[in-house]
Amino acid sequence: MQDRVVIRPAALEDARDIYEINRTSLGYAIGWDMLYSQFKKILGNPDHRVWIAQTEEGGVWGYVHACRYECLF
């Protein structure tokens, strides 16, 4: 039986899971304090969106971060 994936908006409580994904799967060497601070700031910014992919049981599989980008042209 396959796990169903649920996509939902991220919450501050997801910071630890995002930290672990960044560290173990993506190889980003960002410290916990910096990630938490940035994540908190991003969640409060209407130009940014973060979504979490998780199993129905709550296991986080991944995330996506999108933001408004304005070009000079």
Rosetta blueprint (number, residue, H / E / L):
1 M L
2 Q L
3 D L
4 R L
5 V E
6 V E
7 I E
8 R E
9 P E
10 A L
11 A L
12 L H
13 E H
14 D H
15 A H
16 R H
17 D H
18 I H
19 Y H
20 E H
21 I H
22 N H
23 R H
24 T H
25 S H
26 L L
27 G L
28 Y L
29 A L
30 I L
31 G L
32 W H
33 D H
34 M H
35 L H
36 Y H
37 S H
38 Q H
39 F H
40 K H
41 K H
42 I H
43 L H
44 G L
45 N L
46 P L
47 D L
48 H E
49 R E
50 V E
51 W E
52 I E
53 A E
54 Q E
55 T E
56 E L
57 E L
58 G L
59 G L
60 V E
61 W E
62 G E
63 Y E
64 V E
65 H E
66 A E
67 C E
68 R L
69 Y L
70 E L
71 C L
72 L L
73 F L
